Amino acid sequence: MAIGITITLNEGLYLRDPQKTTLGQKIIKEGILLIDEIGFEAFNFKKLAIQMGSTEASIYRYFENKHLFLIYLVSWYWEWVSYLIDFQTMNIESPKRRLKIIIETLVLASKDNPVTAYVNENVLHRLIIAEGAKAYHTKEVDVENKEGFFLNYKKLVAKVAEVILELKPNFPYPRALASNIFEMGNNHIYFAQHLPRLTDINIEGEDHSEVEKMVEFFAFSLLGCEEQH
């Protein structure tokens, strides 16, 4: 992919669009790296400012707090996955083939892409696996949902649910399966890396092919059209 892209996110997540300035892009880039390094609980804007060689005040001009910053990063990731799915499934007629590509894309999304120089997708994917659920497993989730903060993820799930219904129109749980495709993939990468007795897959380095096979097995088995490997 040698084209530029624009990731459109809810304006309520930021005070100033960080994608439009050099400093804002640096906040995104260094914020991803720092959260990946020390974890979200230990992360704060003071530490980020030190890493950037900037000031806390400059970061607060873009984001009100670190929680909204995390939602921003999670939303950016899911919108990136949605973009990749659209790109990879363009002109593909078969819903079965499109669903297979969607599952493949979940793995592909973790590969760093030079189109977005200020985001290391590999590190962001690792952050999503370890920290992503903290964006919406909060007491404020209902209020934030009403503000549309999770719309990127919901649109992605709806997009995949439509493909599932094309493949099997009478399938009773298309959104549940769609969200589980993404949650299962990320959860079992985490389990394989940290809690291996909770999964049956092994991961070597950045090779997530076993995750892809596992998710395909569950998805296509439920839909009655098992994939052969």
N, C-alpha and C positions, 0 to 999 in steps of 0.2 A: 504494500500500500504506500504509494508515494504522493498522497494528497493530504491537504490540511483538513482538520475537522474542528468543529465548535461544539463543545459540550454545554448544553443548555440546562441550567439548574434553577430551582426555586430561589427567587431573589430574597426571600426571607431568611435564607441561610447565611447571607453575608451582608456587610454594610457597603462594601465596594467590591465589584467583581474582580477577583484576584487573577483571572485569566487574561485580563486586559492590560496589565502592567508588569514590568520586569520584577518589581518588588513582590507583587502578588503571586507571580509564578514561583518566585524563590520561596515564599512562605509555604506554598503547596509542596514544592520539591523537598525542602528541608524538613517540613513537618512530617511528611510520610517517612522519611529516613529516621527521624528522631523517635517517633512513636514505635516504629519497628524495632528500634534499638533498645528503648527503655520501658516500653509498654505505656498504655493510655493512662493508667492510674498515676504513674510518676511524671507523665508529660504535663508541662504547662508553658504558657507563652513566655515566661521569663527565661526558661531553659532554651526555648526555640530562638528567642532574640539573641542569646549568647552564641548559639550555634551559627546563626546567620550573620553575626557581627552587626546587629541592628539594635533597635529598642523595642520594649514591650508596647509602647505607645503606637509605633508604626504597625504592629500586628493588630492591635485593637481597632485600628482604622478600617480593617478588613473584616474582622470577625469579633462578634460580641463576647464569645467565650469558647472554651475548648470543646464543649459538647457539640455546639453548632458546627465547629470545624470538623469534628469527626463525622457528623451527618453529611456534611459537604463532601468529604472524601469518599464515604460509602456511596452516596448518590452519584458522584462522578464515576466511580467504578461500575455501577450497574448501568449507567447510561453508555459507558464505553462498551460493555458487554452487548448491550442492545444494538449499538452501532455495528459491532463486529458481526452479529447475527444477521442484520440486514444486508451487510456487504457480502457475507459468505453464502447466503441463501438466495441471493438475487437470481431470478430466472430459473429457479429450481421448482419444478412442478410437483413432484412427489412429496406429500406430507411426511411420509416415512423417512425419506432421504433428508428432508428439512429438519426433522426432529433429531436425526442422527448428527447432523451438522451442528445443531444447537448444543448438543452434549459435547461434541468435539470442541466447540467454540468456548465452552466453559473452561476448558483446559488451555486453549489457545490464548485466552484473555490474560493469562499470567505471563505471557512472553513480552518482554520489553519491546516497545515500538518507537522508532526514531521520529515518527510523526508528532508525538507529544514529548518534546525534549524535557519539559519541566515535570513530567511524571514518569517514574520508573514503574511500569506496570507489574513487573515481577515482584518488587517490594510491596507495592500497593496490594497485590493479591494476597501476599503473606499477611499484611496488616488486616485485610478483610476477614481472613480465616480466623485470626487470633482475637481481633477486637471488634469486628463488624456488628455483632449482635448487640453490643453495648450502645449502639446508636438508637435502638428502639426498645430494648429491654430496660425501660425506665418508668418512673412514676408519671412522667410528663407525656408519655407516648400518645395518649388520646388527644391532648391539646395540640401536639405537634402534627399528628395525623390530620386534624381538621385544618391546619395551616398548609397542608399539602407537602410536607417535608419528605414524605416517603413515596411520592408519586412516581419517581423514576423506576423504583423497584416494582411497584404495582403495575405500571404500564408494561414492564418487561414480562412479568408473570402472565398478564392478560394476553400478550403477544404469543407466548409459548402455549397457553391454554387454547388459543384459536387453532394452532397447528395440531394439537392433540385431538380436538374435536373434528378437524378435517380427516384425521386418520381413523378416528372411531367416534362417530357422531353421538352415540348413545352412552359414551363413557361418563359416569356420574360425578367424577371428581377432577375435572380438568385443571382447575386452579391449584388444588391441593397437590396434584402430581407435578405441575409446573414449578411451584415453589419448592417442592421436595427435591426436584432435580438439582436446583442450585444449592439448597441447604445441605442435602446429602453429600454432594460433591465436596463442598468446603468442610463440613464437619468431619468427614472421614479422612481427609488430608490431615486435619488437626489430630484426629485420633491416631492415625498411623505414626505421626511424628512424636506425640506426647503420651497417648494412652492406648498403646497398641493392642491391649486385650479387649478393646471395645470395637475392633474392626477385624476384617479378614484380609485386608490389603496391605501391601508393603510399598514403600516409596523410596526410590533411590535418587538422591539429589533432587533435581527439578523435574524428573520424569513422573508424570501423573497419569500415565497410560492405564494403570490398573484401576484408577478412579473412574476413568472414562468407561472401561469395560463393565465395572460394577453398576454404574448409573444406567448404562444401556440395558443391562440385564434386568434390572428392576423395572425400568420404564416400559420396555418392549414386552416383558412378561405380563405386566398388568394390562397392557393393551392387546395382548393376544397375538403379538407378531414378533416373537423372539429373534434377536440378532444372532448370527452365527459368527464365532471367532475362531 
